[in-house]
Amino acid sequence: MPAKIYMSSLVKGILKQDKDSVDVKNGEYHFKGEININEAVGVLISTDGNEAGTNGFAVYLDRGELDIVSKGSLKQITVSGPASEAQQQHDEIIKGIDKEKEELKIIVASDAYKTSQEMQADVLKRSRALSVKGLVDLYTYVKNNPDKRSSPFSTYALVSSGFVSAQGQDTLLQNLPAHVKADRLGQEIAHVQIRRDSLIKASQVKNEANLGKIPVGTKAPDFTQYDVKNNPVALSSFRGKYVLVDFWASWCMPCRAENPNVVRAYNKYKDKGFTVLGVSLDSESGKPAWLKAIASDGLTWTQVSDLKGWKNQAADVYGVSSIPQNFLIDPNGVVVGKNLRGEDLNTKLASIFK
């Protein structure tokens, strides 16, 4: 049972206090404050005040009483009460997404999944479609229901996501009720749109630069990170073998869907001079999930991480801005392949180990 619960505003200036905390007494906590606008807004309820949301959940906060009940953990919650209309609207939108996620988790954890290429391909297809579906469903709902309690903040979330086209963003902003456009949330949405466009352009420039950061034919930069038993492992220690440096994370569904293909390649060529070095982009708090994923997916090769998430130093050196991503390095330490997934990996290894 945590001693304190924190509430952080996801839009600065919307609440009287951007961050607040209260003591937990007899399993209960109570927040009371003011919202500076007339719309429902998203806030983060957490046990550590971390705005990344690693130990908490996001909830729509509205004027009135909101009852939050946690069952077992802070992430397993139900929200009710007179002020829960916006939350109920949002939950209805994502209900199908949550169900699909749970189904995929069960499939990935099954023994049949590890050996069935058909199941693996299906999970990969469904997981890729899942993130898109969530955004499409939310966008469609907000576009068709601009006056709903949840729609103004959902507009903010969609514009902030960077996945909605400029035309789509314009449509959402035009659909906002006049009173929303004039208040703090509406102004923040407009500012986010401008900032997001600038960030996207900067990110595109960075990604283009990263694509050529470690070109095929160049020497692979050495790095050292710690394995699951906290022993230092250097990439250079694999010199003399072909090594696939595989950047992944336990929370990355496409990575998990690709793992069985890497397992097959490893088992087929491990006695011929091939190995894999897994580099996880999990964080310190995600270490248990990382270890569980290694065992569940049958990843018997060396796994390392600095447990800094997206700030992983090796990922930064190699220009990794999305996962899964990998680099195939020859016995002399030269990069001979990049982003080899599915049949591409199998074809490349088959050409090497004829």
ABEGO torsion letter per residue (X at the ends): XBABBBBBBABBGABABABBBBBBBGGBBBBBBBBABABBBBBBBBAAGBAAGAABBBBBBBBEBBBBBBBGBAABBBBBEAAAAAAAAAAAAAAAAAAAAAAAAAAAABAAAAABAAAAAAAAAAAAAAAAAAAAAAAAAAAABAABAAAAAAAAAAAAAGABBAAAAAAAAAABBAAAAABAAAAAAAAAAAAAAAAAAAAAAAAAAAAAABBBGBBBBBBBBBBAAGBBBBAAAABGBBBBBBBBBAABAAAAAAAAAAAAAAAAAAAAGBBBBBBBABBAAAAAAAAAAAAAAGBABBBBBAGAEAABAAAAAAGBABOBBBBBBBAAGBBABBGBBEAAAAAAAAAABX
